[in-house]
Amino acid sequence: MEVKIGVQHAPREISIESAQSAAEVEKAVADALSGASKLLSLDDEHGRKVLIPADRLAYVEIGEPATRRVGFGASL
């Protein structure tokens, strides 16, 4: 699952590939924004944990990962 996170006062977005489902990511974002948690905590595919202060979230984009094409037919 590809997750893109915009952080206030940061020039670049954070982009991670997460093994969590879209529903799990959405629940974590909702909990962070409702004040139940002060941090948005997500795990990426490599086992790393990404922590973002909830009051600094600008946007969260949840989407499916793009299939990576390999070989000479990648541009088709």
N, CA, C and O atoms as CSV, one atom per row, in Angstrom:
chain,resi,resn,atom,element,x,y,z
A,1,MET,N,N,0.851,-1.165,0.000
A,1,MET,CA,C,0.000,0.000,0.000
A,1,MET,C,C,0.900,1.232,0.000
A,1,MET,O,O,1.752,1.380,0.876
A,2,GLU,N,N,0.717,2.094,-0.957
A,2,GLU,CA,C,1.487,3.334,-1.022
A,2,GLU,C,C,0.764,4.413,-0.210
A,2,GLU,O,O,-0.434,4.636,-0.381
A,3,VAL,N,N,1.509,5.075,0.673
A,3,VAL,CA,C,0.954,6.141,1.496
A,3,VAL,C,C,1.844,7.375,1.323
A,3,VAL,O,O,3.057,7.313,1.524
A,4,LYS,N,N,1.225,8.489,0.951
A,4,LYS,CA,C,1.934,9.764,0.829
A,4,LYS,C,C,1.397,10.692,1.902
A,4,LYS,O,O,0.186,10.845,2.060
A,5,ILE,N,N,2.317,11.316,2.645
A,5,ILE,CA,C,1.935,12.163,3.767
A,5,ILE,C,C,2.545,13.541,3.581
A,5,ILE,O,O,3.760,13.679,3.437
A,6,GLY,N,N,1.699,14.555,3.585
A,6,GLY,CA,C,2.160,15.928,3.539
A,6,GLY,C,C,2.311,16.449,4.954
A,6,GLY,O,O,1.427,16.260,5.789
A,7,VAL,N,N,3.426,17.103,5.222
A,7,VAL,CA,C,3.702,17.642,6.550
A,7,VAL,C,C,3.807,19.161,6.422
A,7,VAL,O,O,4.488,19.671,5.532
A,8,GLN,N,N,3.130,19.873,7.313
A,8,GLN,CA,C,3.168,21.332,7.293
A,8,GLN,C,C,4.598,21.827,7.470
A,8,GLN,O,O,5.373,21.260,8.241
A,9,HIS,N,N,4.934,22.880,6.756
A,9,HIS,CA,C,6.241,23.540,6.826
A,9,HIS,C,C,7.383,22.626,6.388
A,9,HIS,O,O,8.531,22.840,6.778
A,10,ALA,N,N,7.079,21.614,5.584
A,10,ALA,CA,C,8.103,20.732,5.015
A,10,ALA,C,C,7.961,20.787,3.498
A,10,ALA,O,O,6.854,20.636,2.981
A,11,PRO,N,N,9.055,20.999,2.779
A,11,PRO,CA,C,8.963,21.160,1.325
A,11,PRO,C,C,8.631,19.869,0.569
A,11,PRO,O,O,8.152,19.929,-0.563
A,12,ARG,N,N,8.878,18.708,1.175
A,12,ARG,CA,C,8.643,17.445,0.477
A,12,ARG,C,C,7.660,16.586,1.251
A,12,ARG,O,O,7.551,16.682,2.474
A,13,GLU,N,N,6.945,15.742,0.512
A,13,GLU,CA,C,6.038,14.812,1.161
A,13,GLU,C,C,6.799,13.551,1.570
A,13,GLU,O,O,7.870,13.262,1.037
A,14,ILE,N,N,6.239,12.813,2.508
A,14,ILE,CA,C,6.803,11.539,2.926
A,14,ILE,C,C,6.044,10.462,2.175
A,14,ILE,O,O,4.813,10.441,2.195
A,15,SER,N,N,6.762,9.571,1.517
A,15,SER,CA,C,6.141,8.507,0.744
A,15,SER,C,C,6.676,7.173,1.252
A,15,SER,O,O,7.885,6.945,1.252
A,16,ILE,N,N,5.774,6.292,1.683
A,16,ILE,CA,C,6.196,4.983,2.172
A,16,ILE,C,C,5.341,3.898,1.538
A,16,ILE,O,O,4.203,4.138,1.136
A,17,GLU,N,N,5.906,2.708,1.456
A,17,GLU,CA,C,5.176,1.505,1.062
A,17,GLU,C,C,4.891,0.751,2.351
A,17,GLU,O,O,5.816,0.322,3.042
A,18,SER,N,N,3.633,0.591,2.671
A,18,SER,CA,C,3.237,-0.027,3.927
A,18,SER,C,C,2.552,-1.357,3.674
A,18,SER,O,O,1.843,-1.520,2.680
A,19,ALA,N,N,2.766,-2.316,4.583
A,19,ALA,CA,C,2.084,-3.603,4.505
A,19,ALA,C,C,0.714,-3.522,5.165
A,19,ALA,O,O,-0.069,-4.469,5.083
A,20,GLN,N,N,0.415,-2.399,5.821
A,20,GLN,CA,C,-0.882,-2.211,6.461
A,20,GLN,C,C,-1.955,-2.012,5.389
A,20,GLN,O,O,-1.673,-1.514,4.300
A,21,SER,N,N,-3.178,-2.403,5.709
A,21,SER,CA,C,-4.279,-2.232,4.768
A,21,SER,C,C,-4.725,-0.769,4.753
A,21,SER,O,O,-4.349,0.016,5.623
A,22,ALA,N,N,-5.529,-0.419,3.756
A,22,ALA,CA,C,-6.038,0.947,3.657
A,22,ALA,C,C,-6.890,1.293,4.872
A,22,ALA,O,O,-6.853,2.424,5.356
A,23,ALA,N,N,-7.652,0.329,5.363
A,23,ALA,CA,C,-8.502,0.566,6.538
A,23,ALA,C,C,-7.656,0.822,7.785
A,23,ALA,O,O,-8.000,1.677,8.601
A,24,GLU,N,N,-6.558,0.091,7.938
A,24,GLU,CA,C,-5.672,0.290,9.094
A,24,GLU,C,C,-5.004,1.659,9.046
A,24,GLU,O,O,-4.893,2.335,10.068
A,25,VAL,N,N,-4.561,2.066,7.864
A,25,VAL,CA,C,-3.935,3.381,7.710
A,25,VAL,C,C,-4.960,4.474,7.987
A,25,VAL,O,O,-4.663,5.447,8.681
A,26,GLU,N,N,-6.163,4.315,7.445
A,26,GLU,CA,C,-7.211,5.313,7.659
A,26,GLU,C,C,-7.574,5.430,9.137
A,26,GLU,O,O,-7.791,6.537,9.629
A,27,LYS,N,N,-7.643,4.315,9.848
A,27,LYS,CA,C,-7.947,4.340,11.281
A,27,LYS,C,C,-6.836,5.038,12.061
A,27,LYS,O,O,-7.116,5.811,12.977
A,28,ALA,N,N,-5.571,4.771,11.704
A,28,ALA,CA,C,-4.449,5.413,12.382
A,28,ALA,C,C,-4.478,6.927,12.168
A,28,ALA,O,O,-4.201,7.689,13.094
A,29,VAL,N,N,-4.813,7.365,10.952
A,29,VAL,CA,C,-4.910,8.796,10.654
A,29,VAL,C,C,-6.077,9.419,11.419
A,29,VAL,O,O,-5.938,10.500,11.991
A,30,ALA,N,N,-7.220,8.742,11.431
A,30,ALA,CA,C,-8.392,9.258,12.146
A,30,ALA,C,C,-8.121,9.374,13.642
A,30,ALA,O,O,-8.522,10.353,14.271
A,31,ASP,N,N,-7.440,8.378,14.216
A,31,ASP,CA,C,-7.088,8.430,15.639
A,31,ASP,C,C,-6.152,9.596,15.935
A,31,ASP,O,O,-6.300,10.282,16.947
A,32,ALA,N,N,-5.190,9.813,15.044
A,32,ALA,CA,C,-4.238,10.912,15.250
A,32,ALA,C,C,-4.941,12.262,15.151
A,32,ALA,O,O,-4.660,13.164,15.941
A,33,LEU,N,N,-5.848,12.411,14.194
A,33,LEU,CA,C,-6.518,13.696,14.009
A,33,LEU,C,C,-7.595,13.962,15.060
A,33,LEU,O,O,-7.901,15.119,15.347
A,34,SER,N,N,-8.171,12.909,15.634
A,34,SER,CA,C,-9.200,13.091,16.652
A,34,SER,C,C,-8.623,13.425,18.023
A,34,SER,O,O,-9.353,13.814,18.935
A,35,GLY,N,N,-7.316,13.271,18.160
A,35,GLY,CA,C,-6.680,13.567,19.440
A,35,GLY,C,C,-6.475,12.338,20.301
A,35,GLY,O,O,-5.914,12.443,21.391
A,36,ALA,N,N,-6.915,11.172,19.842
A,36,ALA,CA,C,-6.714,9.934,20.601
A,36,ALA,C,C,-5.226,9.609,20.702
A,36,ALA,O,O,-4.781,9.000,21.675
A,37,SER,N,N,-4.470,10.015,19.701
A,37,SER,CA,C,-3.026,9.808,19.693
A,37,SER,C,C,-2.378,11.096,19.201
A,37,SER,O,O,-2.910,11.743,18.299
A,38,LYS,N,N,-1.254,11.477,19.768
A,38,LYS,CA,C,-0.582,12.707,19.343
A,38,LYS,C,C,0.351,12.480,18.164
A,38,LYS,O,O,0.854,13.432,17.568
A,39,LEU,N,N,0.582,11.196,17.827
A,39,LEU,CA,C,1.454,10.848,16.722
A,39,LEU,C,C,0.732,9.942,15.737
A,39,LEU,O,O,-0.060,9.084,16.128
A,40,LEU,N,N,1.018,10.147,14.442
A,40,LEU,CA,C,0.595,9.194,13.425
A,40,LEU,C,C,1.737,8.204,13.301
A,40,LEU,O,O,2.864,8.591,12.993
A,41,SER,N,N,1.464,6.952,13.534
A,41,SER,CA,C,2.486,5.909,13.509
A,41,SER,C,C,2.136,4.894,12.427
A,41,SER,O,O,1.080,4.262,12.475
A,42,LEU,N,N,3.035,4.743,11.443
A,42,LEU,CA,C,2.849,3.775,10.362
A,42,LEU,C,C,4.099,2.924,10.227
A,42,LEU,O,O,5.208,3.397,10.476
A,43,ASP,N,N,3.924,1.670,9.834
A,43,ASP,CA,C,5.046,0.759,9.597
A,43,ASP,C,C,5.218,0.574,8.098
A,43,ASP,O,O,4.242,0.392,7.371
A,44,ASP,N,N,6.488,0.622,7.632
A,44,ASP,CA,C,6.717,0.392,6.208
A,44,ASP,C,C,7.038,-1.077,5.958
A,44,ASP,O,O,7.100,-1.871,6.897
A,45,GLU,N,N,7.239,-1.437,4.701
A,45,GLU,CA,C,7.472,-2.830,4.317
A,45,GLU,C,C,8.788,-3.383,4.851
A,45,GLU,O,O,8.949,-4.600,4.939
A,46,HIS,N,N,9.722,-2.523,5.204
A,46,HIS,CA,C,11.032,-2.953,5.688
A,46,HIS,C,C,11.084,-3.045,7.204
A,46,HIS,O,O,12.150,-3.280,7.773
A,47,GLY,N,N,9.948,-2.864,7.864
A,47,GLY,CA,C,9.894,-2.972,9.311
A,47,GLY,C,C,10.212,-1.689,10.053
A,47,GLY,O,O,10.257,-1.680,11.284
A,48,ARG,N,N,10.435,-0.604,9.321
A,48,ARG,CA,C,10.702,0.683,9.973
A,48,ARG,C,C,9.399,1.334,10.374
A,48,ARG,O,O,8.370,1.128,9.731
A,49,LYS,N,N,9.439,2.114,11.425
A,49,LYS,CA,C,8.262,2.823,11.915
A,49,LYS,C,C,8.438,4.306,11.610
A,49,LYS,O,O,9.485,4.888,11.893
A,50,VAL,N,N,7.404,4.910,11.030
A,50,VAL,CA,C,7.410,6.331,10.706
A,50,VAL,C,C,6.452,7.020,11.672
A,50,VAL,O,O,5.281,6.653,11.764
A,51,LEU,N,N,6.959,8.023,12.392
A,51,LEU,CA,C,6.152,8.765,13.364
A,51,LEU,C,C,6.068,10.221,12.931
A,51,LEU,O,O,7.086,10.854,12.652
A,52,ILE,N,N,4.847,10.751,12.876
A,52,ILE,CA,C,4.631,12.133,12.469
A,52,ILE,C,C,3.709,12.788,13.488
A,52,ILE,O,O,2.663,12.228,13.816
A,53,PRO,N,N,4.075,13.966,13.998
A,53,PRO,CA,C,3.178,14.659,14.940
A,53,PRO,C,C,1.826,14.946,14.272
A,53,PRO,O,O,1.781,15.468,13.158
A,54,ALA,N,N,0.740,14.606,14.946
A,54,ALA,CA,C,-0.602,14.750,14.380
A,54,ALA,C,C,-0.934,16.205,14.056
A,54,ALA,O,O,-1.655,16.475,13.096
A,55,ASP,N,N,-0.420,17.136,14.842
A,55,ASP,CA,C,-0.746,18.545,14.595
A,55,ASP,C,C,0.013,19.130,13.411
A,55,ASP,O,O,-0.217,20.284,13.051
A,56,ARG,N,N,0.912,18.365,12.798
A,56,ARG,CA,C,1.671,18.822,11.630
A,56,ARG,C,C,1.203,18.183,10.327
A,56,ARG,O,O,1.765,18.465,9.269
A,57,LEU,N,N,0.185,17.330,10.385
A,57,LEU,CA,C,-0.311,16.676,9.171
A,57,LEU,C,C,-1.005,17.684,8.265
A,57,LEU,O,O,-1.853,18.452,8.718
A,58,ALA,N,N,-0.647,17.680,6.994
A,58,ALA,CA,C,-1.318,18.519,6.005
A,58,ALA,C,C,-2.311,17.673,5.207
A,58,ALA,O,O,-3.457,18.079,5.013
A,59,TYR,N,N,-1.879,16.508,4.749
A,59,TYR,CA,C,-2.755,15.589,4.018
A,59,TYR,C,C,-2.159,14.186,4.056
A,59,TYR,O,O,-0.963,14.013,4.289
A,60,VAL,N,N,-3.006,13.193,3.824
A,60,VAL,CA,C,-2.579,11.800,3.709
A,60,VAL,C,C,-3.268,11.221,2.489
A,60,VAL,O,O,-4.494,11.255,2.382
A,61,GLU,N,N,-2.474,10.690,1.571
A,61,GLU,CA,C,-3.002,10.073,0.354
A,61,GLU,C,C,-2.749,8.575,0.443
A,61,GLU,O,O,-1.606,8.139,0.578
A,62,ILE,N,N,-3.817,7.792,0.367
A,62,ILE,CA,C,-3.714,6.339,0.468
A,62,ILE,C,C,-4.043,5.760,-0.895
A,62,ILE,O,O,-5.100,6.046,-1.458
A,63,GLY,N,N,-3.137,4.941,-1.430
A,63,GLY,CA,C,-3.374,4.362,-2.751
A,63,GLY,C,C,-2.707,3.022,-2.896
A,63,GLY,O,O,-1.900,2.620,-2.058
A,64,GLU,N,N,-3.045,2.337,-3.955
A,64,GLU,CA,C,-2.439,1.056,-4.258
A,64,GLU,C,C,-1.061,1.277,-4.860
A,64,GLU,O,O,-0.850,2.262,-5.569
A,65,PRO,N,N,-0.125,0.386,-4.594
A,65,PRO,CA,C,1.201,0.532,-5.182
A,65,PRO,C,C,1.149,0.310,-6.691
A,65,PRO,O,O,0.400,-0.537,-7.178
A,66,ALA,N,N,1.938,1.068,-7.411
A,66,ALA,CA,C,2.019,0.900,-8.863
A,66,ALA,C,C,2.854,-0.337,-9.150
A,66,ALA,O,O,3.872,-0.574,-8.500
A,67,THR,N,N,2.421,-1.119,-10.123
A,67,THR,CA,C,3.209,-2.292,-10.478
A,67,THR,C,C,4.472,-1.838,-11.175
A,67,THR,O,O,4.441,-0.973,-12.050
A,68,ARG,N,N,5.560,-2.419,-10.785
A,68,ARG,CA,C,6.847,-2.037,-11.376
A,68,ARG,C,C,7.114,-2.924,-12.580
A,68,ARG,O,O,7.180,-4.149,-12.470
A,69,ARG,N,N,7.263,-2.297,-13.704
A,69,ARG,CA,C,7.530,-3.048,-14.926
A,69,ARG,C,C,9.029,-3.145,-15.124
A,69,ARG,O,O,9.767,-2.189,-14.884
A,70,VAL,N,N,9.463,-4.298,-15.558
A,70,VAL,CA,C,10.881,-4.542,-15.758
A,70,VAL,C,C,11.087,-5.024,-17.179
A,70,VAL,O,O,10.293,-5.803,-17.707
A,71,GLY,N,N,12.152,-4.558,-17.788
A,71,GLY,CA,C,12.491,-5.049,-19.118
A,71,GLY,C,C,12.250,-4.006,-20.210
A,71,GLY,O,O,11.998,-2.834,-19.933
A,72,PHE,N,N,12.333,-4.462,-21.438
A,72,PHE,CA,C,12.227,-3.558,-22.572
A,72,PHE,C,C,10.797,-3.115,-22.827
A,72,PHE,O,O,10.594,-2.086,-23.472
A,73,GLY,N,N,9.805,-3.839,-22.356
A,73,GLY,CA,C,8.411,-3.489,-22.568
A,73,GLY,C,C,7.870,-2.571,-21.497
A,73,GLY,O,O,6.659,-2.364,-21.420
A,74,ALA,N,N,8.744,-2.010,-20.659
A,74,ALA,CA,C,8.291,-1.181,-19.539
A,74,ALA,C,C,7.612,0.106,-19.989
A,74,ALA,O,O,6.775,0.637,-19.259
A,75,SER,N,N,7.944,0.614,-21.151
A,75,SER,CA,C,7.382,1.875,-21.604
A,75,SER,C,C,6.049,1.695,-22.320
A,75,SER,O,O,5.406,2.689,-22.659
A,76,LEU,N,N,5.625,0.492,-22.554
A,76,LEU,CA,C,4.378,0.254,-23.281
A,76,LEU,C,C,3.173,0.472,-22.434
A,76,LEU,O,O,2.048,0.311,-22.908
